[in-house]
Amino acid sequence: MKKFSQDFIFGTATSSYQIEGAVTQDGRTPSIWDTFSKTPGKVWGGDTGDIACDHYNRVEEDIQILKELGVDSYRFSIAWPRVFPAKGQYNAKGMEFYKNLARRLVEENIQPFVTIYHWDLPQWAHELGGWVNRESVEWFEEFSLKCFEELDEYVAKWITHNEPWCAAMLGYHQGEHAPGHTNLDEAIRAAHHILLSHGRVVQMYKESYKGTKEIGITLNLSPVYAASTSANDQLAANNFDGYLNRWFLEPIFKGSYPVDMMNLYSKYIYSYDFIQEGDLETISCPSDFFGINFYNRALIEFSSAADFMFKPAYSDYPKSGMGWDISPNEFKELIHRLREEYTTLPIYITENGAAFDDRLEENGSVHDEGRVDYVEKHITAVAELNEEGMNVAGYYLWSLLDNFEWAFGYEKRFGIIFVDFNTQTRYWKDSAKRYAEIVRNRSI
């Protein structure tokens, strides 16, 4: 049995567009995900987040679930178009929902861990150029400042951005996420402006706002392995590591972009003039912690047909319902690498979880043995990392509720609470019961 200290934080995580619904209530205007999900062929089954888990109207019920789970903390995000339904126009009614949520969490002794941006860019901002427009940095600063002014007294920790790689690369390069563009030049500019807005907001929070809580950023990271020892596969793995991991890790922790990737991208990028003097210094300004979302390792092989010479390789590992390798040992190797190469900051695992093909039985049971096993293996890995002095300060299970899984709609269930989307009834899966037990005993 492995024990967790009393100050280790166990939590669960969600994001605004994936659970809230209520897309036109109390003055909210559309986000890029409202537009994208209503575009034929973009989301599985034509699903949208219009209703999702109706969390906006069922928030008290969901707080009670958190209370029964016994978690120390709950990570949620703020819907930007609720707070700023138009450029420069603050909507107090939209903010009221988050104030009430944060206040209630504190009353129940659950720490609010707030993500300012989790991909739901207002449609008005997109129409002004979105993250490709450098002015987006200023819009984000304005939004963040309002969040600080209204919520800082309740919030335990702040995350500026969730997974900039997804917002930039899936949104502007691969086209799989909103806004659905396929332009590397746009994607790299968007990534830069997202990272710059992170640095600006951290500086603003610490210096002019004089905030006293902890603030950081969350990256999605996967340890990358070559399918063989061949020079070609090694090159492919290096390139994928640069595309997914280093392009974001190095500016944040080293104040520079990886030169090998700049060379690789320069065929597609007209100019790097969007990187202005002082930008990298701002991006690399000190945070208080580092958030990591981990789901799986990546096994990569060479492909001469691919732009950057990599493609996924066949893996014989057991898979989650997303087809992702279940790889807790590689998770540990990732944390070791981060400690050796990048940072000594406290690390929070801000998301970890798995989708499986869950079935609700007539008696209300959901026996999700695969998820129970996945969670146990990864929490055990966290305990082992801490035994090795890796300073993992907390673990947030993704996700509290089955929800709108972006381009996969409602087809993929990541929740530990089963949601019947026809009735909005919540059912505890076996994984929720097991997680509550781990949290209660603070051991695995």
C-alpha positions, 0 to 999 in steps of 0.5 A: 500500500502506498500512502499520500500526504495530507497536503497532496490534492485529490481532485476532478476536472471539467471544462465549461463548454463540455458540461455547461449547456445553457448556450444562450442563457444569461447573455452568453453569446456563441463560442467557436465551438458552438459554430464548429459543432453546428458545422455539418461533418465536424462533430460525430453524430452532429452533436453540440454542446447546446445542452451537454450535462446542463451543468449550468442549471444543475450545478448544486446537484454536481457540487453534492456529487463532488462533496460525496466523492470527498475530493479536496479540489475541483478544476473547472473553466470559465466560458469567455463568451459568458463573461464577455459576450461582445468585445469590451462588453462585460456581462456580470450575469455570466460571471455570477454563475462562477462566483456562486460555484466558487463560493459554494465549493469553498463552503463545502471545503473544496478548493476551486482550481480555475482554468481561465481558457479551455478552448471556447474562444468567443465567436466575436474574437474569432471574427477579429482574427482569433488567436492569429491576431496579436490583439487577442493577447489584450482581449485575454488580459481583459478577460483574465483581469475580470476573472481575478477581480470577481473570483480571486477571493475564492480561487485556490489556484489559477491556470491561464491556458489548458493545452495550448497545443490543442487550441493551436495545432488541432484548431488551426493546423489539423482542423480537427478542433474549432475553428477548423483551419488547416494552416501551419502558419496560422497555428504557429502564430496562434500558439505564440499568442496563446503563450504570450497571453499566458506570460502577460497574464501571469505578470499582470496577476503578480505585479499590477493585480498583486494576486497572492494565489498560485498561477501556472499553465497546463500542457498536454504532454506525451512521452515519444518513443521511436518504433525502432532504432533506425535513424529514420524512426529516431528522426521521426520521433524527434520531430514529433516530440518537437511538434507536441512537446518541445514547441511549448516546453522550451519557450515556457522554461527556456525562453526560446523555440527549438531551432530544429523545429523552426527549421522544419516549419520554415518551409510553411511559415513565411516569416517569424516576425510575429515573435517580437522583442521581449516576447520570449522573456514574457512567455518564460516569466516564472509561474508557481506550478506546472500543470500536466495533462497525461493520457498516453505515450506516443509510438512514432515511425518515419513517413516520407509522405508526411510533412514532418516525416512522422506518423503513429506506429503500430503498438501492441499495448492495451488501449483505452476507448480512444485507441490510446496506449495505456502506459503508466510506466511511460508516464513516470518516464515523462515526469523524470524527463521534465525534472531533468530537463525543464523544471523544479516547480511543483507538478499537478496532474491536471487531467488523467483518465480514459474513455471506455465503452460504458454501459448503464445496467437496469439497476443503475450500475456501471461496471467500468473495470477498465477505467478503475484499472487505468486510474489505479495504475496512474495513481500508483505511478504518482505515489511512486514518483513522489517516493522518488522525490518528484514533487507531484503535488496533486492529481485531477481525474478527468472527468467528473462527468461524461460530457461533450468530448469535442469532435467525438461528441457524446460518443466517448465517455470519460466521466466517473459519473455516468450521464444519461443525456436524455434525462440528465440523470447522474449515476455513479460508476464503479470508478467513482466509488473506487476514487472516493475510496482512494481519496478517503483513505489517502492511499492505494 
